[in-house]
Amino acid sequence: MLDSLDTLTGILDMMPDAIIVVDGKGRIAFANTAVGDQLGYRPEELQWQSLDCLIPQSYRAQHRSDVMAFREHGKPMIMTHRPVVFGLNRAGEEIPVSISIANFDIAGERYSIAVIRDGGDVQSEITQVTQQAETDALTGIANRLRFSQKVAETIAASRPFGLLFLDLEKFKPFNDRYGHDVGDRVLQIVAGRLQAMVRTQDLAVRLGGDEFVLVFDELQDKAVLEQRAAAVAESVARNFHIGDLTGSIGVNIGAALFPRDGNSEDELLRLADRNMYRAKQSGQAYYIE
């Protein structure tokens, strides 16, 4: 058995990825040289240590259960359903890693082999893809998906919030007259002004077309929401400059408050949309019941 394992580990030691071999007792039978670059250990420091030394304390119980099940029935796989998990380096720091594992038998004894890669790049890619999925491509502010997530999170936490639904006034004629490139630039300018009016915990959203939404977290006072609506209307209506063109557009705003006006995204948006039309019909910049 030792000769066979030695032959295998001699090959593994030439691999560029960090690789460890674990025996049936959960001890590290082998760690290759690349483990030093990944985890900060010399291979001999890890040999015959419990695998727990590489697992953050909060994950150990679940990890032991997962490993036992995998050793019994597992096929080669990426560790867990998540592309990135956390390991523990020699300094005691939790680091993101991507782990592939497989079982093999030598002389009747089962071993597991784990290939450990730096998960930082993977995590960065996941973060980037997530941000792209939640961002409006034209304006760079949040999109409908992020809006729905924000509302669901805030309602689940039972935090009050105010919602302003905005529809740009006279945007379509302007867009038709000067062209879509200029129209897109106007939407970007409006989005920038809205983003400047929200705090870190709030959210500025482009729902689509010339419709926008602002979410003001932990706001429950109607008078305060009216002040925010008035300030937003004033900001949007300021002149803008695109090349040699100077122009302006208006906005109609409808408002809603959670939990006063509804307990779901649909209820709140429906009321805010209805109030927006009331503002438009009455010639007001905003309407709040």
Buried (B, 14 or more C-beta within 10 A) or exposed (E): EEEEBEEBBEEBBEEEBBBBBBBEEBBBBBBBBBBBEBBBBEBEBBBEBBBBEBBBEEBBEEBBEBBEEBBEEBEEEEBBEEBBBBBBBBEEEBBBBBBBBBBEEBEEEEBBBBBBBBBEEBBEEBEEEEEEEBBBEBBEBBBBEBBBEBBEEBBEEEBBBBBBBBBBBEBEEBBEEBEEEBBEBBBBBBBBBBBEBBEEEBBBBBBEEBBBBBBBBEBBEBEEBBEBBEEBBEBBBEEBEBEEEEBEBBBBBBBBBBEEBBEEBEEBBBBBBBBBBBBBEEEEBBBBE
